[in-house]
Amino acid sequence: MDQPPIATKKISEIFAHEESRKDPYYWLKERDNPEVIAYLNEENAFHKSKLAYTDRLQHSLYEEMKSRIKEDDEGVPYFKGGYFYFHKYVKGGEYPLYCRKKGTLEAEEEVILNVNELAKGHEFFQIGGLGTTEDQNMLCFAFDNVGRRIYQLTFKKLNDGEILRDEIGEVTGNFVWDSEGKSIFYSKQDPNTLRAYQIYRHVLGTSQADDQLIYEETDETFTCHVSKSKSKEYIFLVSQSTVSSEYRFIPSSTPEKAPTLIQSRKRDLEYDVDHGEGDFLILTNAHSSKNFKLVKAPIGQPGIENWVDFIPHNENVLLEGFEVFKNHLVLQERFNGQSRLEVRNSEGREKHTIRMDDPAYTVWIGNNPEYYTQVLRFGYNSLTTPSSVFDYDMVSHERVLMKQQEVVGGHDPSAYCSERLWARAEDGTEIPVSLVYKKSLFEKNGTAPLLLYGYGSYGLSMDPTFSSHRLSLLDRGMVFAIAHIRGGQEMGRYWYEQGKMLQKKNTFSDYIACAEHLIKERYAAKDKLFGMGGSAGGLLMGTVINWRPDLFKGVVAAVPFVDVVTTMLDETIPLTTGEFDEWGNPKDKTYYDYMLSYSPYDNVKAQEYPHLLVTSGLHDSQVQYWEPTKWVAKLREMKTDDHLLLLYTNMDAGHGGASGRFKALKELAMEYAFLLDLAGLNPSA
């Protein structure tokens, strides 16, 4: 198929603020229209034909990435309620087996859930929530076999393997057990917008139709979910928007009680709650604590007027989270763009930071279900060091490596170099950049191909992490870099606030500044710079290639959010209403004009664009498939070059692409082959 498909134009008019925008491709949102499906299939066929000459490279990439995966791998067991729980993979298996051993690791292994068996006959299969009762005798698990993140809850007796007749359908997959294991609380989404807005209680042995509605979130900018305290004493009903929180609690031993409010919602007041013994511990930005602080609140009077500072606010350190134990408290912090863990005693006085070695790394609090322990489990990796699990004695400070991700065939971290750079944004702000390359294949002389990854939204920090798959790029001579741009939260809360709403354009200009810096400092060849981003990072890609198409040889935009204004005007689309505090509400003319000025779809113009590979999922509930589809159609119409423009839609998956360990590698191999070929690193071309 030599010629690309040309989408039919059917003009629709979208009215807002006494203005009309004409959209010739609006009709492509008709998911059930055979003409739409036919067009997507034509795009897939064109994509396949244009990349056919990279088939050998794609196959090589897939096989080598697969070969690095330990097929019969096993996770590190964690202790909970008298059992050691763990998951493992068997050779040839796409999905995990969830297992446990009673009392000791030498005990007989019990498989409590074999996902490979459950997934048979499904093109897509994903386990969501999974949890046992406190007596460890009953399992509840959530699964999605479409990819739209609509789950079913199923119950299994662990003493004899019996699957109960109870089935709870079309829910979020979020749930918690009460203390007796007789009922669960779960959240349910609106069937149209997919906004989680209701919390129900289900009693085992009854029909879903009889489930009790405990709470309904009527504010369309909020979602709700359930959680449980570390002490297991309280169930939390949580309502959250981008800038506000509201918690209610129910004693888990008396699940029939009405929920009690902790603190009513206020705009720009965020808080998260846990409980060990005595008071609630609350992480909050109250009282102008932009980088958050930790307070205590009495159970009987938990409102903000009774919050007492426990870990004060620090304007130089972002407090991201915490883990409570009987005699210790662990803080997840971020300082100067790097994550770190600080351990304190239960009074919060004695403290120390767990030391890390790499120049750019990621550390996080691991799975710690036990309250009465002095051992912290944490995870660590870097751009050169595989993912590692440590057990850390918070009294003796002894650190034990429990497991490091095995890279089959071997991996020598010393063969690679990781660096941390700073690029100056157009307003003078210093933007951190993490990068990695293979020492033997790199010279800092401005000739290397470089892939620059970016995201920059929702306050999500893109930390430098290890990827065995990425070795396929590094071992062929490509440099990989991450631009820690505003809109993330790497440098503190202000970093996020300066990259959202009416300051969103900082995200895009920061990324461009990082790209220019890498060229200037001779880490990247001017004609071999590549960009990659997904979802909101796809918005980033769409905007920067409108602004500076000359910077990039090629770009991969995965499930890109590119039709910003149209989507944010349509409150029937999943996630829209909850996003107003991220992007702005275009019903307000100020936000409408600002969003319209950078929206990738609305700003496509007659100019040369880089080579572009766009991916999508037909069942995507976060970025609807029609956004990348419309964008590609408009680019085909407007662009003035003969560069590759390819759209691949996974017709069986959603936002995360293909499920399973190995299926997803085929899509990644396709993306890598696209980039490597453009970089001149395809020996079979």
C-alpha positions as CSV (number, residue, x, y, z in Angstrom):
1,M,0.0,0.0,0.0
2,D,2.0,2.9,-1.3
3,Q,-0.4,5.8,-0.8
4,P,-1.9,6.8,2.5
5,P,-5.6,6.6,3.1
6,I,-7.3,10.0,2.9
7,A,-10.0,10.6,5.5
8,T,-13.3,11.8,4.1
9,K,-14.2,15.4,5.1
10,K,-17.5,15.9,6.8
11,I,-17.6,19.5,8.2
12,S,-18.9,19.9,11.7
13,E,-19.1,23.2,13.5
14,I,-18.2,23.6,17.2
15,F,-19.6,26.7,18.8
16,A,-18.1,28.4,21.8
17,H,-17.9,32.1,22.9
18,E,-19.8,33.2,19.8
19,E,-17.1,31.6,17.6
20,S,-17.4,28.7,15.3
21,R,-14.5,26.2,14.6
22,K,-15.0,24.0,11.6
23,D,-13.8,20.4,12.1
24,P,-13.8,18.2,9.0
25,Y,-12.8,15.1,10.9
26,Y,-15.2,15.3,13.9
27,W,-17.2,12.4,12.5
28,L,-14.3,10.0,13.2
29,K,-15.5,9.8,16.8
30,E,-18.3,7.5,15.6
31,R,-16.8,4.3,17.0
32,D,-19.6,2.1,15.8
33,N,-19.6,3.5,12.2
34,P,-18.2,0.9,9.8
35,E,-16.6,3.7,7.8
36,V,-14.5,4.7,10.8
37,I,-13.4,1.1,11.5
38,A,-12.5,0.7,7.8
39,Y,-10.5,3.9,7.9
40,L,-8.5,2.8,11.0
41,N,-7.8,-0.6,9.3
42,E,-6.6,1.2,6.2
43,E,-4.3,3.3,8.3
44,N,-3.0,0.2,10.0
45,A,-2.4,-1.4,6.6
46,F,-0.5,1.6,5.4
47,H,1.6,1.7,8.5
48,K,2.5,-1.9,8.1
49,S,3.4,-1.5,4.5
50,K,5.6,1.6,5.1
51,L,7.5,-0.1,7.9
52,A,7.7,-3.5,6.2
53,Y,11.4,-2.9,5.3
54,T,12.1,-2.7,9.1
55,D,10.5,-6.1,9.7
56,R,13.9,-7.8,10.2
57,L,15.0,-5.1,12.6
58,Q,11.6,-5.3,14.5
59,H,12.0,-9.0,14.8
60,S,15.6,-8.7,16.1
61,L,14.5,-6.0,18.6
62,Y,11.6,-8.1,19.8
63,E,13.7,-11.2,20.2
64,E,16.5,-9.5,22.0
65,M,14.2,-7.6,24.4
66,K,12.3,-10.8,25.1
67,S,15.6,-12.7,25.6
68,R,16.6,-10.3,28.4
69,I,13.5,-11.2,30.4
70,K,13.8,-14.0,32.9
71,E,10.8,-16.1,31.8
72,D,10.5,-18.1,35.0
73,D,10.9,-15.0,37.2
74,E,9.7,-14.5,40.8
75,G,8.9,-11.5,42.9
76,V,10.3,-10.9,46.4
77,P,7.8,-12.4,49.0
78,Y,6.3,-10.0,51.5
79,F,4.8,-11.1,54.8
80,K,1.1,-10.5,55.6
81,G,-1.2,-12.1,58.1
82,G,0.9,-15.2,58.6
83,Y,1.7,-15.8,54.9
84,F,4.5,-14.9,52.5
85,Y,2.8,-13.6,49.4
86,F,4.6,-13.3,46.0
87,H,4.0,-13.4,42.3
88,K,5.9,-15.3,39.7
89,Y,6.0,-16.0,35.9
90,V,6.5,-19.3,34.3
91,K,8.3,-19.9,31.0
92,G,6.1,-18.9,28.1
93,G,3.5,-17.2,30.3
94,E,2.3,-13.8,29.4
95,Y,0.7,-13.2,32.8
96,P,1.7,-13.8,36.5
97,L,0.7,-16.4,39.0
98,Y,-0.1,-15.1,42.4
99,C,1.1,-17.4,45.2
100,R,1.7,-17.7,48.9
101,K,3.4,-19.9,51.5
102,K,2.2,-20.3,55.1
103,G,4.5,-19.2,57.9
104,T,7.8,-19.9,56.2
105,L,9.4,-19.7,52.8
106,E,10.1,-23.4,53.0
107,A,6.4,-24.2,53.2
108,E,4.4,-25.7,50.3
109,E,3.5,-23.2,47.5
110,E,-0.1,-22.4,47.0
111,V,-1.2,-20.8,43.7
112,I,-4.1,-18.5,44.6
113,L,-4.6,-17.0,41.1
114,N,-3.3,-18.1,37.8
115,V,-3.8,-15.2,35.4
116,N,-2.7,-17.2,32.4
117,E,-5.7,-19.5,32.9
118,L,-8.1,-16.6,33.3
119,A,-6.8,-14.8,30.2
120,K,-7.4,-17.7,27.8
121,G,-9.5,-16.7,24.9
122,H,-9.0,-13.0,25.5
123,E,-7.0,-10.7,23.3
124,F,-6.6,-8.4,26.3
125,F,-6.6,-9.2,30.0
126,Q,-5.6,-7.2,33.0
127,I,-5.8,-7.8,36.7
128,G,-6.7,-4.6,38.7
129,G,-7.2,-4.7,42.4
130,L,-6.4,-7.9,44.3
131,G,-6.8,-8.4,48.1
132,T,-7.4,-10.9,50.8
133,T,-9.5,-10.7,54.0
134,E,-7.7,-10.2,57.2
135,D,-8.0,-13.9,58.1
136,Q,-6.4,-14.6,54.7
137,N,-9.2,-17.1,53.8
138,M,-11.0,-15.1,50.9
139,L,-9.6,-13.4,47.9
140,C,-11.2,-10.7,45.8
141,F,-9.8,-9.8,42.5
142,A,-10.7,-7.4,39.7
143,F,-10.2,-8.0,36.0
144,D,-10.7,-6.1,32.7
145,N,-10.8,-8.1,29.4
146,V,-11.4,-5.2,27.1
147,G,-8.9,-2.5,27.9
148,R,-11.3,0.2,28.8
149,R,-10.6,0.0,32.6
150,I,-14.1,-1.3,33.4
151,Y,-13.6,-4.2,35.8
152,Q,-15.5,-7.1,37.3
153,L,-14.9,-8.2,40.9
154,T,-14.8,-11.9,41.6
155,F,-14.4,-13.8,44.9
156,K,-12.5,-17.0,45.6
157,K,-12.3,-19.1,48.7
158,L,-8.6,-19.9,49.3
159,N,-9.1,-23.0,51.4
160,D,-10.8,-25.0,48.6
161,G,-10.6,-22.7,45.5
162,E,-14.3,-22.3,45.1
163,I,-15.4,-19.2,43.1
164,L,-18.4,-17.6,44.7
165,R,-21.5,-16.8,42.8
166,D,-21.1,-13.1,43.8
167,E,-20.1,-11.0,40.8
168,I,-19.8,-7.3,40.8
169,G,-19.7,-5.9,37.3
170,E,-18.8,-2.6,35.6
171,V,-16.8,-1.1,38.5
172,T,-13.4,0.6,38.8
173,G,-11.5,-2.3,40.4
174,N,-10.9,-0.3,43.6
175,F,-12.1,-2.1,46.8
176,V,-11.3,-2.8,50.4
177,W,-12.5,-5.5,52.9
178,D,-14.0,-4.9,56.3
179,S,-12.2,-6.4,59.2
180,E,-14.4,-9.5,59.4
181,G,-14.2,-10.3,55.7
182,K,-18.0,-10.3,55.4
183,S,-18.3,-7.3,53.1
184,I,-16.3,-5.1,50.8
185,F,-16.5,-1.4,49.9
186,Y,-16.0,-0.6,46.2
187,S,-16.1,2.4,43.9
188,K,-18.2,2.5,40.7
189,Q,-17.9,4.8,37.7
190,D,-20.5,6.6,35.6
191,P,-21.1,4.3,32.6
192,N,-20.7,7.2,30.1
193,T,-18.0,9.5,31.5
194,L,-16.2,6.7,33.5
195,R,-15.9,9.1,36.4
196,A,-15.7,7.2,39.7
197,Y,-18.6,8.7,41.6
198,Q,-20.2,6.2,43.8
199,I,-19.1,4.0,46.7
200,Y,-21.1,0.8,47.6
201,R,-21.0,-1.8,50.2
202,H,-21.4,-5.4,49.1
203,V,-22.2,-8.2,51.6
204,L,-21.0,-11.6,50.6
205,G,-23.7,-14.0,49.5
206,T,-26.0,-11.2,48.2
207,S,-26.8,-9.8,44.8
208,Q,-25.0,-6.7,43.4
209,A,-28.5,-5.3,43.0
210,D,-28.8,-5.3,46.8
211,D,-25.6,-3.4,47.4
212,Q,-25.9,-0.4,49.6
213,L,-24.9,3.0,48.2
214,I,-22.7,4.5,50.9
215,Y,-21.6,7.7,49.2
216,E,-22.2,9.5,45.9
217,E,-19.9,12.3,44.6
218,T,-22.1,14.9,42.9
219,D,-19.4,17.4,42.0
220,E,-18.4,16.4,38.5
221,T,-14.8,17.7,39.0
222,F,-14.3,15.1,41.8
223,T,-13.8,11.4,41.7
224,C,-14.0,9.0,44.7
225,H,-12.4,5.8,45.9
226,V,-11.9,3.7,49.0
227,S,-8.7,2.8,51.0
228,K,-7.8,1.3,54.3
229,S,-5.5,2.6,57.1
230,K,-2.2,0.9,57.8
231,S,-3.6,-0.1,61.2
232,K,-6.5,-1.8,59.4
233,E,-8.8,0.0,61.9
234,Y,-10.4,2.4,59.4
235,I,-11.9,2.4,55.9
236,F,-11.5,5.7,54.1
237,L,-14.0,7.1,51.6
238,V,-11.9,9.6,49.6
239,S,-13.1,12.3,47.2
240,Q,-10.5,14.1,45.2
241,S,-10.1,16.7,42.5
242,T,-6.9,18.1,41.0
243,V,-6.7,20.7,43.8
244,S,-8.9,19.5,46.7
245,S,-9.5,16.5,48.9
246,E,-12.2,15.3,51.3
247,Y,-12.0,12.2,53.5
248,R,-14.6,10.3,55.5
249,F,-13.9,7.2,57.6
250,I,-15.8,4.2,58.9
251,P,-14.4,1.8,61.6
252,S,-13.6,-1.4,59.7
253,S,-15.0,-3.5,62.5
254,T,-18.4,-1.8,62.2
255,P,-18.8,-1.4,58.5
256,E,-22.6,-0.7,58.8
257,K,-21.9,2.6,60.5
258,A,-22.4,5.9,58.6
259,P,-19.1,7.6,57.5
260,T,-17.7,10.4,59.5
261,L,-16.2,13.5,57.8
262,I,-12.6,14.4,58.6
263,Q,-12.4,17.8,56.9
264,S,-14.8,19.3,54.4
265,R,-13.4,20.2,51.0
266,K,-12.0,23.6,50.3
267,R,-10.5,24.7,47.1
268,D,-6.7,24.4,47.1
269,L,-6.8,22.3,50.3
270,E,-5.3,18.9,49.7
271,Y,-4.8,16.2,52.2
272,D,-4.2,12.4,52.6
273,V,-4.9,10.4,55.7
274,D,-3.5,7.3,57.4
275,H,-3.6,5.9,60.9
276,G,-1.2,3.9,63.0
277,E,-2.1,4.2,66.6
278,G,-3.8,7.1,68.3
279,D,-4.3,10.1,66.1
280,F,-4.7,10.3,62.3
281,L,-1.6,11.3,60.4
282,I,-2.4,13.8,57.6
283,L,-0.2,14.9,54.7
284,T,-1.5,18.3,53.7
285,N,-0.7,21.6,52.0
286,A,-2.8,23.5,54.6
287,H,-1.7,26.9,56.0
288,S,0.3,27.8,52.8
289,S,2.4,24.6,53.0
290,K,3.0,24.5,49.3
291,N,5.5,21.6,49.6
292,F,3.2,19.8,52.1
293,K,3.7,18.9,55.8
294,L,2.5,16.2,58.1
295,V,0.0,16.9,60.9
296,K,-1.7,14.9,63.6
297,A,-5.5,15.1,64.2
298,P,-7.5,13.4,67.0
299,I,-10.0,10.7,65.9
300,G,-12.9,12.3,67.8
301,Q,-12.3,15.8,66.4
302,P,-10.3,15.5,63.1
303,G,-11.2,18.8,61.5
304,I,-8.5,21.3,60.4
305,E,-8.9,23.4,63.5
306,N,-7.4,20.6,65.5
307,W,-4.5,19.8,63.1
308,V,-1.1,20.0,64.9
309,D,2.1,20.1,63.0
310,F,4.2,16.9,63.3
311,I,6.6,17.3,60.4
312,P,6.7,21.0,59.5
313,H,6.7,22.5,56.0
314,N,10.0,22.9,54.3
315,E,10.1,25.2,51.3
316,N,13.1,23.4,49.9
317,V,11.8,19.8,50.2
318,L,8.7,18.4,48.7
319,L,7.0,15.8,51.0
320,E,5.4,13.4,48.6
321,G,4.2,10.6,50.9
322,F,4.8,8.6,54.1
323,E,4.6,5.1,55.6
324,V,3.7,4.6,59.3
325,F,5.0,1.8,61.5
326,K,4.6,1.0,65.2
327,N,7.9,2.7,66.1
328,H,8.9,4.4,62.9
329,L,7.8,6.9,60.3
330,V,9.3,6.9,56.7
331,L,9.0,10.0,54.6
332,Q,9.1,10.0,50.8
333,E,10.7,13.3,49.8
334,R,12.0,15.1,46.8
335,F,15.0,17.5,47.1
336,N,16.7,19.3,44.2
337,G,14.9,17.1,41.7
338,Q,15.9,13.8,43.3
339,S,13.7,11.4,45.3
340,R,14.9,10.3,48.8
341,L,13.7,8.4,51.9
342,E,14.0,9.8,55.4
343,V,13.5,7.5,58.4
344,R,12.3,8.9,61.8
345,N,11.3,7.4,65.1
346,S,7.6,7.5,65.9
347,E,8.0,10.8,67.7
348,G,9.5,12.3,64.6
349,R,12.7,13.5,66.3
350,E,15.5,11.1,65.5
351,K,16.0,11.0,61.8
352,H,18.4,9.9,59.0
353,T,18.3,9.7,55.2
354,I,19.0,6.4,53.4
355,R,22.1,7.1,51.2
356,M,22.1,6.6,47.5
357,D,25.0,6.5,45.1
358,D,24.0,7.1,41.4
359,P,24.0,10.7,40.0
360,A,20.4,10.2,38.7
361,Y,18.2,7.6,40.4
362,T,14.8,6.7,41.7
363,V,13.9,5.4,45.2
364,W,10.5,4.6,46.6
365,I,8.7,3.0,49.5
366,G,7.9,-0.6,48.6
367,N,5.2,-2.9,49.8
368,N,5.0,-2.8,53.6
369,P,1.7,-4.3,54.8
370,E,3.0,-5.1,58.3
371,Y,2.7,-2.5,61.0
372,Y,4.6,-4.2,63.8
373,T,8.0,-4.3,62.2
374,Q,11.3,-2.4,62.2
375,V,12.1,-3.5,58.6
376,L,11.3,-1.1,55.7
377,R,11.1,-2.5,52.2
378,F,12.1,0.0,49.5
379,G,12.8,-0.1,45.8
380,Y,15.7,1.5,43.9
381,N,17.0,1.8,40.4
382,S,18.7,4.2,38.1
383,L,19.3,4.7,34.4
384,T,22.2,2.1,34.7
385,T,21.2,0.0,37.7
386,P,18.4,-2.6,37.3
387,S,15.4,-2.4,39.6
388,S,16.4,-3.5,43.1
389,V,14.4,-4.5,46.2
390,F,16.0,-3.8,49.6
391,D,15.0,-4.6,53.2
392,Y,16.3,-1.9,55.5
393,D,16.5,-2.3,59.3
394,M,15.4,1.1,60.6
395,V,17.2,0.6,63.9
396,S,20.6,-0.9,62.9
397,H,20.6,0.8,59.4
398,E,21.5,-2.5,57.8
399,R,20.5,-2.8,54.2
400,V,19.9,-6.2,52.6
401,L,19.5,-6.6,48.8
402,M,16.6,-9.0,48.5
403,K,16.5,-9.1,44.7
404,Q,17.9,-7.2,41.7
405,Q,16.1,-7.5,38.4
406,E,18.0,-10.1,36.4
407,V,18.9,-9.1,32.8
408,V,19.3,-12.4,31.1
409,G,22.5,-12.5,29.1
410,G,24.1,-10.2,31.6
411,H,24.3,-6.5,32.2
412,D,27.3,-4.5,33.2
413,P,26.2,-1.1,34.7
414,S,29.8,0.2,34.4
415,A,29.6,-0.1,30.6
416,Y,27.1,2.8,30.7
417,C,27.3,6.3,31.9
418,S,24.5,8.3,33.5
419,E,24.7,12.1,33.8
420,R,22.6,15.0,35.2
421,L,22.5,18.2,33.2
422,W,20.8,21.6,33.6
423,A,19.2,23.4,30.6
424,R,18.2,27.1,30.9
425,A,14.6,27.8,29.9
426,E,13.6,30.9,28.0
427,D,12.6,32.6,31.3
428,G,15.9,31.7,33.0
429,T,14.7,28.7,35.0
430,E,17.1,25.8,35.2
431,I,15.6,22.6,33.9
432,P,17.1,19.2,35.0
433,V,17.9,16.6,32.3
434,S,18.9,13.0,33.0
435,L,20.7,11.0,30.3
436,V,22.4,7.7,29.8
437,Y,24.6,6.3,27.0
438,K,26.9,3.4,26.4
439,K,30.5,4.5,27.0
440,S,32.1,2.6,24.2
441,L,29.7,4.0,21.6
442,F,29.6,7.6,22.6
443,E,31.8,10.6,22.0
444,K,30.7,14.1,23.1
445,N,31.3,15.5,19.6
446,G,27.8,16.3,18.3
447,T,27.4,13.3,16.2
448,A,25.3,10.9,18.4
449,P,21.6,10.2,17.8
450,L,19.6,11.1,20.9
451,L,16.0,10.3,22.0
452,L,14.5,12.9,24.4
453,Y,11.6,11.7,26.4
454,G,9.1,14.1,28.0
455,Y,5.8,14.3,29.9
456,G,5.3,17.3,32.1
457,S,1.7,17.1,33.4
458,Y,-0.4,16.3,36.5
459,G,2.5,16.8,38.8
460,L,3.9,13.4,37.8
461,S,7.6,13.3,38.1
462,M,9.4,11.4,35.3
463,D,12.2,9.8,37.4
464,P,15.3,8.2,35.9
465,T,14.6,4.5,35.9
466,F,16.2,1.4,34.4
467,S,14.8,-0.4,31.4
468,S,16.3,-3.6,30.0
469,H,14.4,-2.9,26.8
470,R,16.1,0.5,26.4
471,L,19.4,-1.3,26.2
472,S,18.5,-2.1,22.6
473,L,18.8,1.6,21.9
474,L,21.9,2.2,23.9
475,D,23.7,-0.8,22.6
476,R,23.2,0.5,19.1
477,G,24.7,3.9,19.9
478,M,21.6,6.0,20.8
479,V,21.7,8.4,23.8
480,F,18.5,8.4,25.9
481,A,17.5,11.5,27.9
482,I,14.6,12.6,30.1
483,A,13.6,16.3,30.2
484,H,12.3,17.0,33.7
485,I,10.1,19.9,32.5
486,R,7.6,22.0,34.5
487,G,4.2,20.4,34.8
488,G,5.9,17.5,36.6
489,Q,6.8,17.8,40.3
490,E,10.5,17.1,40.2
491,M,11.6,20.3,41.8
492,G,8.7,20.8,44.2
493,R,5.1,21.7,44.1
494,Y,5.8,25.1,42.4
495,W,7.3,23.1,39.4
496,Y,3.9,21.6,38.8
497,E,2.0,24.9,39.3
498,Q,4.3,26.7,36.8
499,G,3.4,24.1,34.1
500,K,-0.4,23.9,34.2
501,M,-3.5,26.1,33.5
502,L,-2.4,29.5,32.1
503,Q,1.3,28.6,32.5
504,K,1.1,25.4,30.5
505,K,3.3,26.8,27.7
506,N,6.2,26.5,30.1
507,T,6.0,22.8,29.6
508,F,6.6,23.0,25.9
509,S,9.2,25.7,25.9
510,D,11.1,23.9,28.7
511,Y,11.3,20.8,26.5
512,I,12.5,22.8,23.5
513,A,15.2,24.4,25.7
514,C,16.3,20.9,26.8
515,A,16.6,19.8,23.2
516,E,18.6,22.8,22.2
517,H,20.9,22.4,25.2
518,L,21.6,18.8,24.3
519,I,22.6,19.9,20.8
520,K,24.6,22.9,22.0
521,E,26.5,20.7,24.5
522,R,27.2,18.2,21.7
523,Y,25.4,15.3,23.3
524,A,23.1,15.1,20.2
525,A,23.6,15.5,16.5
526,K,21.5,18.4,15.2
527,D,20.1,16.1,12.5
528,K,19.6,13.1,14.7
529,L,17.4,14.4,17.6
530,F,14.2,12.4,18.3
531,G,11.3,13.1,20.6
532,M,9.0,10.7,22.4
533,G,6.0,11.2,24.8
534,G,2.7,9.5,25.5
535,S,-0.8,10.7,26.6
536,A,-0.2,14.2,28.0
537,G,3.4,13.7,26.8
538,G,1.8,13.2,23.3
539,L,0.3,16.6,23.7
540,L,3.8,17.8,24.4
541,M,5.0,16.2,21.2
542,G,2.2,17.7,19.2
543,T,2.8,21.2,20.4
544,V,6.6,21.2,20.0
545,I,6.5,19.9,16.4
546,N,4.0,22.7,15.6
547,W,6.4,25.2,17.2
548,R,9.8,23.8,16.3
549,P,9.5,21.1,13.6
550,D,13.1,21.8,12.6
551,L,14.5,20.5,15.8
552,F,13.5,16.9,15.3
553,K,14.3,14.2,12.8
554,G,11.5,12.0,14.1
555,V,8.9,11.8,16.9
556,V,6.9,9.0,18.5
557,A,3.6,10.3,20.0
558,A,1.8,7.5,21.9
559,V,-1.9,7.8,22.6
560,P,-1.5,11.6,22.3
561,F,-3.9,14.1,23.9
562,V,-4.0,16.5,21.0
563,D,-7.5,17.8,20.5
564,V,-7.5,19.7,23.7
565,V,-10.2,22.3,23.3
566,T,-12.8,20.0,21.7
567,T,-12.3,17.4,24.3
568,M,-12.4,19.8,27.2
569,L,-15.6,21.4,25.9
570,D,-17.3,17.9,25.8
571,E,-18.2,16.9,29.4
572,T,-19.6,13.6,28.2
573,I,-16.1,12.3,27.4
574,P,-14.4,10.3,30.2
575,L,-12.2,12.3,32.5
576,T,-13.1,15.8,31.1
577,T,-14.7,17.4,34.1
578,G,-11.9,16.2,36.5
579,E,-9.4,17.9,34.2
580,F,-10.6,21.5,34.5
581,D,-8.0,22.3,37.2
582,E,-5.2,20.9,35.1
583,W,-5.9,22.6,31.8
584,G,-8.6,25.1,32.6
585,N,-12.3,25.1,31.7
586,P,-12.8,26.4,28.1
587,K,-16.2,27.7,29.0
588,D,-14.2,30.5,30.4
589,K,-13.0,32.6,27.4
590,T,-9.6,33.2,29.0
591,Y,-8.9,29.5,29.2
592,Y,-10.5,28.8,25.8
593,D,-8.2,31.3,24.1
594,Y,-5.1,30.0,25.9
595,M,-5.8,26.4,25.2
596,L,-6.7,27.1,21.6
597,S,-3.3,28.8,21.2
598,Y,-1.4,25.6,21.8
599,S,-3.8,22.7,21.1
600,P,-1.9,20.6,18.5
601,Y,-4.9,19.7,16.4
602,D,-6.0,23.3,16.1
603,N,-2.6,24.6,15.2
604,V,-1.5,22.2,12.5
605,K,-0.4,24.3,9.6
606,A,1.2,24.1,6.1
607,Q,4.8,23.4,7.0
608,E,7.3,20.6,7.0
609,Y,7.0,18.2,10.0
610,P,9.4,15.5,11.3
611,H,8.9,11.9,10.6
612,L,6.0,10.9,12.9
613,L,4.7,7.6,14.4
614,V,1.4,7.9,16.2
615,T,-0.1,5.1,18.3
616,S,-3.6,4.7,19.6
617,G,-6.0,2.2,21.2
618,L,-9.5,1.7,20.0
619,H,-10.8,1.1,23.6
620,D,-8.7,3.9,25.2
621,S,-10.8,5.5,28.0
622,Q,-8.3,8.2,28.8
623,V,-7.4,9.6,25.4
624,Q,-10.1,8.6,23.0
625,Y,-8.9,7.0,19.8
626,W,-10.4,9.7,17.6
627,E,-7.9,12.4,18.9
628,P,-4.8,10.9,17.3
629,T,-6.9,9.7,14.3
630,K,-8.2,13.2,13.6
631,W,-4.7,14.7,14.1
632,V,-3.1,12.4,11.6
633,A,-5.8,13.1,9.1
634,K,-5.3,16.8,9.4
635,L,-1.5,16.5,9.3
636,R,-1.8,14.5,6.0
637,E,-3.9,17.3,4.6
638,M,-1.7,20.2,5.7
639,K,2.0,19.1,5.8
640,T,4.3,20.1,3.0
641,D,6.9,17.3,3.2
642,D,7.2,13.7,2.2
643,H,8.3,12.4,5.6
644,L,6.7,9.4,7.1
645,L,3.4,9.9,8.9
646,L,2.1,6.7,10.4
647,L,-0.9,5.9,12.6
648,Y,-1.1,2.5,14.4
649,T,-4.3,1.7,16.3
650,N,-4.4,-1.3,18.5
651,M,-7.9,-2.6,17.8
652,D,-8.0,-4.8,20.9
653,A,-6.5,-2.5,23.6
654,G,-6.8,0.7,25.5
655,H,-4.6,3.4,26.9
656,G,-1.7,1.1,28.0
657,G,-1.5,-0.8,24.7
658,A,-1.3,-4.6,24.5
659,S,-1.5,-6.6,27.7
660,G,0.9,-9.3,28.7
661,R,4.7,-9.4,29.1
662,F,5.6,-10.2,25.5
663,K,2.7,-8.8,23.3
664,A,3.6,-5.3,24.4
665,L,7.2,-5.8,23.3
666,K,6.1,-6.1,19.7
667,E,4.7,-2.6,19.8
668,L,7.8,-1.3,21.5
669,A,10.0,-3.0,18.9
670,M,8.0,-1.3,16.2
671,E,8.6,2.1,17.8
672,Y,12.3,1.4,18.3
673,A,12.7,0.2,14.7
674,F,11.1,3.4,13.5
675,L,13.6,5.5,15.5
676,L,16.7,3.4,14.8
677,D,16.1,3.3,11.1
678,L,15.8,7.1,10.9
679,A,19.0,7.4,12.9
680,G,20.8,5.3,10.4
681,L,21.2,2.4,12.8
682,N,19.3,-0.3,10.8
683,P,21.9,-2.7,9.4
684,S,19.2,-4.5,7.4
685,A,18.0,-1.4,5.6
